[in-house]
Structures are given as structure tokens and as C-alpha cells.
Amino acid sequence: MNVATVHQHFPPPSGFPEKTLTAYLRTQYRVELPGGSAILKIAQPNAALLAAMHEWEFAEAFLMTAHNPYSRPTAAAENVRRQNALLATLQARAARCWYGTTQAPDAWPTEPLVMVAGVEIGIGIDLARQFEQNAIVAVGPTAVSQLAFAV
């Protein structure tokens, strides 16, 4: 799916908390790529990610975590269990993954994330639903990150 239309196809649901949406939009998503790290921001292109996309020949990707389902604070041990289950699911799919963290500007804790390259955004939405996440960050061929809601 063309990421330019992701928000159109996966918008926030009616009544989605404005505070949560604002937090997602203000968060920085740091990914460790083979050539160095990239800090992604919603609705902004990223040159380092675009270079990686060309080098590794993929046109779309998504970022997600399994921590804190539906943005509810969850015990550390449960978050680790959930993230390991997500990583096992991706490994079973033989997905190309790079890892990173979220960097929220407020008091929300840093979370680990995984960027899944070359896998359709729709599969990312399915995984977000499976792992009880509100949204993923979808990236298309221009390396512009967009929120894609799963709820």
C-alpha cells in the first residue's frame, strides 16, 4: 500500500485520545541501520533511511513495539515477554529487521522497537492488532513516516 494513503486507510478511530495522538506525533523513533542510526519523525522524510532503502532494496517498512498494549503501562517482565514474542513472530517470517527505541518528549518510558523492512504495511497492521498496539509507524518509498492505526 502506498504510504501516502496510509493515514487515509488507517486513520485514528473516532474518539481516539488526543493526548495519545499528540504523544505519538511528538515521539522520535530511533532506528539503528547498518550505516548508522536514523531518527524518524512523523510526516518528515529521513535521508539516512532513504539511503538504507536504496542500498537494501526495499520500498516500504513499518516500525512497532509490543510494549505497553494499547498504551497502558505494563509490568517490565510482561513487556519483555511480549517483545520477545513479537521478535519470534518476525523471525518465523524471515523478516529483515533493524532495532531501535522510541524517544517520547514527555514522561512516557522509552520502548524498544523493531523496523521491519520490505513487508507490506497491512501485515504490520495485523501484527499491531495481534500484539494489542494502537498503531504502527509506516514508511513508504520516499522515507516519510506516517502513523497507521490498527484500532
Long-range contacts (C-beta under 8 A, 24 or more apart in sequence): 1-60, 1-120, 1-121, 1-122, 2-140, 3-60, 3-121, 3-138, 3-139, 3-140, 3-141, 3-142, 3-144, 3-146, 4-140, 4-142, 4-144, 6-121, 6-138, 6-140, 6-146, 6-147, 6-148, 7-146, 7-147, 7-148, 9-148, 10-121, 10-125, 10-135, 10-138, 10-147, 10-148, 10-149, 10-150, 11-149, 12-135, 12-147, 12-149, 13-149, 13-151, 16-134, 16-149, 16-151, 20-71, 20-134, 23-104, 23-105, 23-106, 23-108, 24-134, 24-135, 24-147, 25-147, 26-104, 26-105, 26-106, 27-102, 27-103, 27-104, 27-105, 27-108, 28-102, 28-103, 28-105, 29-63, 29-100, 29-102, 29-103, 29-113, 29-137, 29-145, 30-100, 30-101, 30-102, 30-103, 31-63, 31-98, 31-99, 31-100, 31-113, 31-115, 32-98, 32-99, 32-100, 33-98, 34-98, 37-100, 39-103, 40-137, 40-139, 40-145, 41-145, 42-137, 42-145, 42-146, 42-147, 43-144, 43-145, 43-146, 44-144, 44-145, 45-142, 45-143, 45-144, 46-143, 46-144, 46-145, 47-143, 49-139, 49-143, 50-142, 50-143, 53-117, 53-139, 53-141, 53-143, 56-96, 56-117, 56-118, 57-118, 58-96, 58-117, 58-118, 59-118, 59-140, 59-141, 60-118, 60-119, 60-120, 60-121, 60-138, 60-139, 60-140, 60-141, 61-115, 61-116, 61-117, 61-118, 61-119, 61-138, 61-139, 62-115, 62-116, 62-119, 62-121, 62-124, 62-136, 62-137, 62-138, 62-139, 62-148, 63-100, 63-113, 63-114, 63-115, 63-116, 63-136, 63-137, 63-139, 63-145, 64-113, 64-114, 64-116, 64-124, 64-127, 64-128, 64-131, 64-133, 64-136, 64-137, 65-102, 65-111, 65-112, 65-113, 65-114, 65-133, 66-131, 66-133, 67-111, 67-112, 68-109, 68-111, 69-131, 69-132, 69-133, 70-132, 70-133, 70-134, 70-151, 71-134, 73-109, 79-111, 82-131, 83-112, 85-131, 86-114, 86-127, 86-131, 87-114, 89-127, 89-130, 90-114, 90-116, 93-119, 95-119, 115-139, 121-148, 124-148, 125-150
